[in-house]
Amino acid sequence: MSPASMPPLAFGFAAALPVTPEGLATLLAAPGLPGLLDLLPVAVFITGPDDTVIEFNQGAETLFGLRRAQALGVRLEQLQRDSLLDLANFLAACAEGREAGTVRARNGGARYTATCRRVPASDAPGHYALFCLSPDYASEAAQRPRPAARRQPAPGLLLSPRLEDLVEKAALATARRASVLLLGETGAGKTVLARQIHARSTRGARPFVHVNCGSIPESLFESELFGYERGAFTGALASGKRGHIERASGGTLFLDEIGEIPLACQAKLLHFLEDGSLQAVGAASGRQVDTAVVSATNRDLRALVAAGQFRRDLYFRISTFTVEVPSLKDGNALEAMLDLQLARINAARDTPLVLSAAARSQLLAHDYEGNVRELKNILECASIMAEDVVEPEHLPSYVQAGARGAAAGGDTAAALRARVREFERVAIAEAIERSGSKREAARRLGIDVATLIRKARED
């Protein structure tokens, strides 16, 4: 619409001037209102007397991960369910008369200052409500650790200089929507590396959606990844569903175990990677979605291509920028990673933790079946057991048993069982800490709660 044809819009700002129902009705009827709301640097949406969304600007589309057409006519409770933001507490406070609060992204990331202004409706019972959301800079500043406060261990992995450089380049690649492929053994830290790539890219404030391709049934893969429209198939939600690609809009989609993607879905994924066009199941046409893709696998994709289990063109499309994550089976990589992880732990301690010669020798001789993840857990356990110097007795029992078995050259079956039990205990403890409950930890580990409790207590 050219400036000459823009219809006049009665709109302005005035201090402490109440908005009347009549004035609001005039504003809502103005043809230029949607365009004006899109110019605002905040997320804005308006609900009518029946709590349905009647306006939804571009800022709201970005924060909520919903298109305007999807949001209009939707009631607040459904908006809460479909949104990338957790609105539940704020909406409950608004229902009690509060006008301001905070809203947080469901992935535990950014926080937003939210306000709600209500105006009585002149044409129906109830109220019109204007909601505004903007970044909560004050809250973010308040949450930054103070110099005198005790620090917590830095999350993730510390990287070697070479890997650090590759992560920076991979972050640049995702900013340009070039695909990144992470190759490495199980436990090498590919998931953590993908999160670091996302955090360092220009997309860091937007969603990071982790999809384990091996955990989705083949029959559901297409609808989970691409979403579906209302009535697309029997049992579909009446409102349709956004797929993982659209949930990551503006951010990064992490396709873990990409070698497990069903062959039938690979062509559709390739089409999205080629032109950014996504077509939900049951949709008549496609739409553009700005989502960067990082993939990871511990499988030999070239061998899968040769076997006809993975499309050659998809392989070359996802491997625009490839990062090989080193394994701890490389002695040089092990010693470097040992020192890096020790430095990560010491960043959170008042008294530096050091390794005795005997403890270091045992750690370097250990066979890390769990790769970097196992090394990280062993050192964190040692940091709890030791005051300042780690001796062999401060290491997990299966590390000590393995060292004794290797030294004696005797039967290693008992040592192996001890290592497995100890590794299970560490994995369970880590899952409980991350999940917040034993039941959720058991669900994530694929075992029942009784088994989880028994394994956690085994000696």
C-alpha positions in Angstrom: 0.0 0.0 0.0 1.5 3.3 -1.1 1.6 6.3 1.4 -1.0 8.1 -0.8 -3.5 5.4 -0.5 -3.0 4.7 3.3 -6.3 5.3 5.0 -6.3 7.8 7.9 -5.8 6.3 11.3 -6.9 8.0 14.6 -4.0 7.0 16.8 -1.7 8.8 19.2 -0.1 8.8 22.7 -1.2 10.8 25.7 -0.2 10.6 29.3 -2.8 9.2 31.7 -5.6 9.5 29.1 -8.1 6.7 29.6 -9.2 4.6 26.6 -12.9 4.5 26.2 -14.8 1.5 24.7 -15.9 3.8 21.9 -12.4 4.9 21.1 -11.1 1.4 21.2 -13.9 0.2 18.8 -12.9 3.0 16.4 -9.3 2.0 16.6 -10.0 -1.7 16.0 -12.1 -0.9 13.0 -9.3 1.2 11.3 -7.9 -0.6 8.2 -4.4 0.6 9.0 -4.2 -0.9 12.5 -2.5 -4.2 11.5 0.2 -2.4 9.5 0.8 0.0 12.3 1.1 -2.7 14.9 3.7 -4.5 12.7 5.9 -1.4 13.0 6.1 -1.6 16.8 9.4 -3.1 18.2 7.4 -5.3 20.7 5.0 -8.2 20.5 1.4 -7.1 20.6 -1.9 -9.0 20.5 -5.4 -8.0 21.3 -8.3 -10.3 22.6 -12.0 -9.6 22.3 -14.7 -10.0 25.0 -14.8 -13.8 24.4 -11.1 -14.1 25.0 -10.3 -14.8 21.4 -7.4 -13.2 19.6 -8.5 -10.4 17.2 -5.1 -8.8 16.4 -1.6 -10.3 16.3 1.4 -8.4 15.0 4.7 -9.6 13.5 6.5 -9.2 16.8 4.1 -11.6 18.3 4.5 -14.0 15.4 8.3 -14.1 16.1 8.0 -14.6 19.9 5.1 -17.1 19.9 6.2 -19.1 16.9 2.8 -18.8 15.3 1.6 -17.2 12.1 -1.0 -14.5 12.4 -3.5 -16.6 10.5 -3.0 -19.4 13.1 -3.5 -17.0 16.1 -6.6 -15.0 14.9 -9.8 -16.4 16.4 -8.0 -18.7 18.9 -8.9 -18.5 22.5 -6.2 -17.6 25.1 -6.0 -21.1 26.6 -5.2 -22.6 23.1 -2.7 -19.8 22.4 -1.0 -20.8 25.7 -0.8 -24.4 24.5 0.5 -23.7 21.0 2.9 -20.9 21.9 6.7 -21.1 22.3 6.1 -19.0 25.5 4.8 -20.1 28.8 1.9 -17.7 29.4 0.1 -19.7 32.1 1.2 -17.8 35.3 0.9 -14.4 33.6 -2.6 -15.1 32.3 -3.6 -16.4 35.8 -2.3 -13.1 37.3 -4.2 -11.1 34.7 -7.4 -12.9 35.6 -6.9 -11.7 39.2 -6.5 -8.1 38.1 -2.7 -7.7 37.8 -1.5 -5.7 34.8 2.2 -6.6 34.6 4.4 -9.7 34.9 7.1 -11.7 33.2 6.8 -14.5 30.6 9.5 -17.0 29.8 10.3 -19.1 26.8 9.4 -22.8 27.2 13.0 -23.8 26.4 14.1 -22.0 29.6 15.7 -19.2 27.6 14.7 -15.5 27.3 12.4 -13.7 29.6 10.0 -11.0 28.6 8.2 -8.2 30.4 4.5 -8.6 29.8 1.6 -6.1 30.3 -2.1 -6.4 30.0 -4.6 -3.5 29.7 -8.3 -4.1 29.8 -11.1 -2.0 28.4 -14.8 -2.7 28.9 -16.6 -3.7 25.8 -19.5 -1.5 24.8 -21.0 -4.0 22.4 -20.8 -7.2 24.5 -20.2 -8.4 28.1 -16.6 -8.7 29.1 -13.4 -6.8 28.1 -11.1 -6.1 25.3 -7.5 -6.8 26.4 -4.2 -5.4 24.9 -1.1 -7.5 25.6 2.4 -6.3 25.0 5.6 -8.3 25.5 9.2 -7.0 25.3 12.6 -8.3 26.3 13.1 -8.3 30.1 16.6 -6.6 30.1 16.4 -5.7 33.8 15.7 -9.3 34.8 18.6 -10.6 32.6 21.0 -8.1 34.2 19.9 -9.0 37.7 20.5 -12.7 37.0 24.1 -12.2 35.9 26.4 -13.7 38.5 28.1 -11.1 40.8 31.8 -11.3 41.3 31.5 -12.3 45.0 28.9 -14.9 44.4 29.9 -18.6 44.3 29.9 -19.7 40.7 28.4 -22.9 39.3 30.2 -25.2 36.9 30.0 -23.8 33.4 27.6 -25.9 31.3 28.7 -27.9 28.3 32.2 -28.6 27.1 35.3 -26.5 27.0 36.8 -26.8 23.6 40.3 -27.2 22.2 41.5 -24.2 20.2 40.9 -26.0 16.9 37.4 -27.1 17.9 36.7 -23.6 19.2 37.5 -22.2 15.8 35.3 -24.7 14.0 32.4 -23.9 16.3 32.7 -20.2 15.5 32.7 -21.0 11.8 29.7 -23.3 12.2 27.8 -20.5 14.0 28.5 -18.2 11.0 27.3 -21.0 8.7 23.9 -21.3 10.6 23.5 -17.6 10.4 23.6 -18.0 6.6 21.3 -21.0 6.7 24.1 -23.3 5.5 23.7 -26.8 7.0 26.1 -28.1 9.6 26.9 -31.7 10.1 28.5 -33.0 13.4 30.3 -36.4 13.2 31.5 -38.3 16.2 31.0 -41.3 18.5 28.2 -41.6 21.0 29.0 -39.4 24.1 31.5 -37.2 22.3 29.5 -34.1 23.0 27.7 -33.5 19.7 24.5 -32.3 21.4 26.3 -29.8 23.6 28.4 -28.7 20.6 25.2 -28.1 18.6 23.8 -25.9 21.5 27.0 -23.9 21.6 26.9 -23.4 17.8 23.3 -22.1 18.2 24.2 -19.9 21.2 27.0 -18.2 19.4 25.1 -17.6 16.2 22.9 -14.6 15.4 20.0 -17.0 16.1 21.0 -17.5 19.8 18.0 -15.7 21.2 15.5 -17.8 19.2 14.4 -21.4 19.8 16.7 -24.4 19.7 14.7 -27.5 18.9 16.4 -30.8 19.5 14.9 -33.8 17.6 16.1 -37.3 18.2 15.4 -38.8 14.8 15.8 -42.4 16.1 13.1 -42.0 18.7 10.2 -41.0 16.3 8.2 -43.9 14.8 8.5 -44.0 11.0 4.7 -43.6 10.6 4.7 -40.4 12.5 8.0 -38.9 11.3 6.5 -36.7 8.5 3.8 -35.2 10.7 6.2 -34.6 13.6 8.8 -32.9 11.5 6.6 -30.9 9.1 3.3 -30.6 11.1 -0.2 -31.1 9.8 -3.4 -29.2 9.0 -6.8 -29.7 10.6 -8.4 -33.0 9.5 -5.2 -34.2 7.8 -5.8 -37.8 9.1 -7.8 -39.7 11.6 -6.9 -38.7 15.2 -5.4 -35.3 14.1 -6.0 -32.4 16.5 -8.8 -30.2 15.4 -6.5 -27.2 15.4 -3.7 -28.9 13.5 -0.2 -29.0 14.8 3.1 -27.2 14.1 6.0 -29.5 13.3 9.5 -29.3 14.7 10.8 -27.3 11.8 8.2 -24.5 12.3 8.7 -24.6 16.1 12.3 -23.7 15.4 11.4 -20.8 13.2 14.0 -18.1 13.4 16.3 -20.4 15.4 18.0 -23.7 15.0 16.7 -27.2 14.4 19.0 -29.9 15.7 18.5 -33.3 13.9 20.2 -35.8 16.1 20.9 -39.3 14.7 20.0 -38.0 11.2 21.0 -41.3 9.8 17.7 -42.8 11.2 15.4 -40.6 9.1 13.1 -42.8 7.1 14.0 -42.9 3.4 10.4 -41.8 2.5 10.8 -38.5 4.4 14.3 -37.6 3.1 13.0 -36.1 -0.2 10.7 -33.7 1.7 13.5 -32.7 4.1 15.8 -32.1 1.1 13.2 -29.9 -0.5 13.0 -27.8 2.7 16.8 -27.5 2.9 16.9 -26.4 -0.7 14.5 -23.5 -0.7 13.2 -23.1 2.9 9.7 -24.1 1.8 7.7 -26.3 4.2 4.4 -28.1 3.4 2.5 -29.5 6.3 0.7 -32.8 5.9 -2.7 -32.1 4.4 -1.8 -28.6 3.4 -2.7 -27.4 -0.1 0.5 -25.3 -0.5 3.8 -24.7 1.2 5.1 -21.7 3.1 8.5 -20.2 3.8 10.2 -20.9 7.2 13.5 -19.4 8.3 15.1 -22.3 10.2 18.8 -23.2 10.3 19.6 -26.9 10.5 22.4 -28.7 12.4 22.6 -32.4 12.0 24.6 -35.1 13.9 25.3 -38.8 13.6 27.6 -41.5 14.8 27.0 -43.5 11.7 28.9 -43.7 8.4 26.6 -41.7 6.2 28.6 -42.5 3.1 28.2 -46.2 3.8 24.4 -45.6 4.1 24.4 -43.8 0.8 26.2 -46.7 -0.8 23.7 -49.1 0.7 20.8 -47.1 -0.7 19.5 -46.2 2.9 20.3 -42.5 2.7 19.9 -40.1 -0.3 23.1 -39.0 -1.8 21.8 -35.5 -2.6 20.5 -35.1 1.0 23.9 -36.2 2.3 25.7 -33.5 0.3 23.0 -30.9 1.3 23.3 -31.5 5.1 27.1 -31.6 5.1 27.8 -28.1 3.7 30.0 -27.5 6.8 31.2 -30.7 8.6 32.7 -30.8 12.1 34.4 -34.0 13.2 34.2 -34.2 17.0 37.3 -36.0 18.3 37.0 -39.3 20.3 38.8 -39.9 23.6 40.3 -43.0 22.1 42.9 -40.6 20.7 45.4 -40.3 23.5 46.2 -36.7 22.7 42.6 -35.8 22.6 42.0 -37.5 26.0 44.8 -35.6 27.8 43.7 -32.3 26.3 40.0 -32.9 27.2 41.0 -34.0 30.7 42.7 -30.7 31.3 39.9 -28.7 29.7 37.2 -30.4 31.8 39.3 -29.9 34.9 39.6 -26.2 34.1 35.8 -26.0 33.7 35.3 -27.5 37.2 37.9 -25.2 38.7 36.1 -22.1 37.3 33.4 -22.8 39.9 35.7 -23.7 42.9 37.3 -21.4 45.4 40.2 -23.9 45.9 41.6 -25.3 42.6 41.2 -29.1 42.1 44.4 -30.9 41.1 45.1 -34.5 40.1 47.7 -36.6 41.8 50.1 -38.4 39.5 48.5 -41.7 40.3 44.9 -40.4 39.7 46.0 -38.8 36.4 47.6 -42.0 35.3 44.4 -44.0 36.1 42.3 -41.5 34.2 44.5 -41.5 31.1 44.6 -45.3 31.1 40.8 -45.7 31.5 38.7 -46.8 28.4 36.0 -44.2 28.1 33.1 -46.1 26.6 30.8 -43.1 27.4 33.4 -40.8 25.7 33.4 -37.1 26.9 30.2 -37.5 28.8 31.8 -40.2 30.9 34.9 -38.2 31.5 32.9 -35.1 32.6 30.9 -37.2 35.1 34.0 -38.9 36.5 35.6 -35.5 37.2 32.5 -34.0 38.7 32.3 -37.0 41.0 36.0 -36.5 42.0 35.4 -32.8 42.7 32.8 -33.8 45.3 34.8 -36.6 46.9 38.2 -34.7 47.1 39.0 -31.5 49.0 41.7 -30.2 46.7 43.9 -33.1 45.5 42.3 -36.0 43.6 43.7 -39.4 44.6 42.8 -42.7 43.0 40.4 -43.5 45.9 38.4 -40.4 45.0 37.6 -41.8 41.6 34.5 -43.9 40.9 34.9 -47.5 41.9 34.7 -48.8 38.4 37.7 -46.7 37.4 39.6 -48.1 40.3 38.5 -51.6 39.6 39.5 -51.3 36.0 42.9 -50.0 36.9 43.4 -52.9 39.4 42.3 -55.4 36.8 44.6 -54.1 34.2 47.5 -54.1 36.7 46.9 -57.6 37.8 46.1 -58.9 34.3 43.5 -61.1 35.9 39.7 -61.7 35.3 38.1 -58.4 34.3 34.5 -59.6 34.4 34.0 -58.2 37.9 35.6 -54.9 36.9 33.3 -54.7 34.0 30.2 -55.2 36.1 31.4 -52.7 38.6 32.0 -50.1 35.8 28.5 -50.8 34.4 26.9 -50.3 37.8 28.8 -47.2 38.5 28.1 -45.7 35.1 24.3 -46.5 35.6 24.3 -44.7 38.9 26.0 -41.6 37.5 23.7 -41.5 34.5 20.6 -41.9 36.8 21.8 -39.2 39.2 22.4 -36.9 36.2 19.0 -37.6 34.7 17.2 -37.0 38.1 19.1 -33.6 38.5 18.1 -32.5 35.0 14.5 -33.8 35.1 13.6 -32.7 38.6 11.9 -35.9 39.5 12.6 -39.7 39.5 9.4 -40.4 37.4 10.5 -38.0 34.6 14.1 -39.3 34.8 12.8 -42.8 34.4 10.7 -41.9 31.4 13.6 -40.2 29.7 15.9 -43.2 30.4 13.3 -45.6 29.1 12.9 -47.6 32.4 10.3 -47.8 35.1 10.6 -45.9 38.4 11.2 -49.0 40.5 14.1 -50.1 38.3 15.6 -46.6 38.4 15.4 -46.6 42.3 16.9 -50.1 42.5 19.8 -49.3 40.2 20.5 -46.0 42.0 20.9 -47.9 45.3 23.0 -50.9 44.0 26.4 -51.3 45.5 
